[in-house]
Amino acid sequence: MERHILTTMEMPEVDQILKRRDKLLADTLKAGVDAGIFRPMDVRLTSLSVLGICNSLLFWYRDGGRLGYAEIASNFADIMEDGLRAR
């Protein structure tokens, strides 16, 4: 988890921020499922997957690398929206 990177904040504050983030993501996914926008899913597993994709950026992104922020964000969105399905 990314907690080891967030050393400038007090842990109770970090925990509160992360809990709010996790709830917002889970609530958004559930609302999407309920509205028929997203297919039925295990919301907890999907939340962890989305966060894992986003958090991994901290370990491999290099400024000036092959892809910029916009390209990475677009690719992440494609992966999350369509998975690995052939078109």
VEXROFI-56273 format. One record per residue: residue in three letters; x, y, z of N, C-alpha, C in turn. Coordinates in steps of 0.1 Angstrom, whole numbers, plus 5000, padded with zeros to 4 digits. Atoms other than C-alpha are relative to their C-alpha. Layout:
N
AlaXYZXYZXYZ...
END
This chain:
87
Met500849885000500050005000500950125000Glu499249885002501150364994500350075013Arg499849934987501150465031501550025003His498649984997504950425033500650124993Ile499549885007505350705008499550135006Leu500649884995503150955026500650035014Thr499349984987505651035054499850145006Thr500149874995504851405057498750035007Met501249994993501451355071499949915012Glu500350094989500251215104499249884996Met500750135004499050855101498550015001Pro501549994999495550925114499450084989Glu500549925011495151195088500149934987Val499950085013496450965060498949905000Asp501050115000494150685071498650064997Gln501349945002491150925071499950034985Ile500049975015492051045035499849874992Leu500050125007492550695023498649935001Lys501350054998489250575038499050074992Arg501049925008487350855022500249974985Arg499750045014489050774988499449874997Asp500550145002488150404991498550005000Lys501549995000484550485000499550074988Leu500549935012484150734971500149914988Leu499850095012485550484946499049885001Ala501050114998483350194960498650054997Asp501449945003480250414960499850034986Thr500149965014480950534925499849874991Leu500250135007481350174912498649945002Lys501350064997478250054930498950084993Ala501149925006476150344917500049974985Gly499950035014477450264882499349874996Val500750135002476349904885498550015002Asp501549984997472950004900499350074988Ala500549925011472450244871500149934986Gly499850075012473349984845501150054991Ile498949955007476450174834501149905000Phe498950104998478849914847499349865001Arg500550144999478349534845500149965015Pro499950044986477849354878501449965003Met498650034996481149314897500149995015Asp499650004986482749254930500750135002Val499649864999483049614940501450015007Arg498750004992485849554966501249964991Leu498950045009488049364941500350104989Thr499849905010487449614914500650135005Ser499449884994488249904937501549985002Leu498550034998491549734947500750004987Ser499350015013492349674911500350144994Val499949865005491750034901501150075008Leu498949934992493850164930501349944997Gly498750065003496549914922500650064987Ile499549945013496850044886500550145003Cys499649864998496950404898501250015009Asn498949994990499350344927501349954994Ser498850065006501750144905500850114993Leu499349885007502550474887501150065008Leu498949944991504550594917501349934998Phe498850085001507050314911500750004987Trp499450015013507650324874500050124991Tyr500149885008506750664860501350085001Arg498849915000509750884850499650124991Asp500249885008509351244839500950004988Gly499350005013510351274803500149864994Gly500050145005509750904797499249994987Arg500750035013508050744767498650064999Leu501449954999504550844778499850115010Gly500349894991503251164794498849975008Tyr501150024991500551204820498749974992Ala501250015008497751244794499949864993Glu500050135006498750934775499849885009Ile500250104990499050724806498650005005Ala501449994995495650844819499149944989Ser500950055011494050764785500149844999Asn499850145000495650414785499349935012Phe500650054988494550354821498549994999Ala501549995002490950464813499649894990Asp500350105009490950224783500049865006Ile499950134993492149934804498849985010Met501150014990489550004831498649994993Glu501350015007486750054806499849874992Asp500150115009487449774782500849875004Gly499250114996489849544800501049964989Leu499150055011491849324776499249944989Arg500950065011488949244753500550054986Ala499749965014489749234716498850084994Arg501149915005487749494697499549934987
END
